[in-house]
Amino acid sequence: MAAAGVDMDDALAIADLYAKFKSHFGPDEKMDEVYTHSAKRDINDIRRGYELYNSGRIGKSS
């Protein structure tokens, strides 16, 4: 989503909305404190992807 120009906060909100209706997590999964329908690791992965893209270490695929 970063390469498409989607704001990170919007991407996180979209992921959380999707998780609200489509995801099922096990009892041991740590949930995010802000995006409460999403696993903490999923939110962290999205943030890391945006950080990598914005740093230039990864870019759009050809």
N, C-alpha and C positions, 0 to 999 in steps of 0.2 A: 504494500500500500504506500510505502514511503516513495517508491519510484513513480507511483501514479500521482503523487502530489497531495495525498490525503494527509491531513493534519494528524499527528500522533494521538492527540486526545480523542479525536473522532474515531480513529481506528480502534482504540481501546474500548470506547463506548460501543462500537459496532460489535466487537468481539464479545463483550459482556452481554449484549442483547441476544446475540446468537446463542451463547452459552445458557442463558436463562431458559430458552425454549428447547434447545436441542442436546445439551450436554448432561451427562450423568457421571458424577464423580464418586469414587469409593470413599469410605469413612475416614481413611487415613490421609486423603488429599488435603493439602494446605490451601485454603482459599484466600484470595486477595482481600485486603481490608477495605479497599476503595471500590473495586470492581467485584462485588460480592458474589456474582454468579460464575466467576471465572477462577480457575486454579492460579495460584500465585506464580507457578512456573510458566504458565501460558502468557500471563501479563508481562513477566520479566523477559520472555523470549521476544515478544513484540517490541518492547522497549529496546532491547539489545539490537534487534534488526534495524530499528530507526537510527540508533547510535552508529552502527556500522555504515549504513547508507549515508548518513549526514557527514561522517568523517571522510568519506571517499574510499574507504577500504573495500567496499563492494559497490557495484553500480547496476544499472539496468542491464538485463540480458539482451543479447543481440537478436 
